[in-house]
Amino acid sequence: MNSTELAWFKSSYSGTAGDNCIEIAATEQAVHIRDSKDVTRPHFAVGRDSWVRFVTYAARG
């Protein structure tokens, strides 16, 4: 899927200071991830189950 066809979302925790942020775009098949500072670079995708495991792990701190 072309990155311009996806609905990208940046966390509300992201500031405007150019911090290290990512954007995600969820589809039925996968979660697509890209660097918010350089959206022209290629993005990558992971399965939805893998994304849930990652977010659960990250939330634990």
RAFENJO-V841144 format. One record per pair of residues at least 24 apart in sequence whose C-alpha atoms are under 6 Angstrom apart, sorted by sequence separation. I is the first residue (numbers start at 1). J is the second residue. D is the distance in whole Angstrom. If there is no record, write none. Layout:
I;J;D / I;J;D
This chain:
none
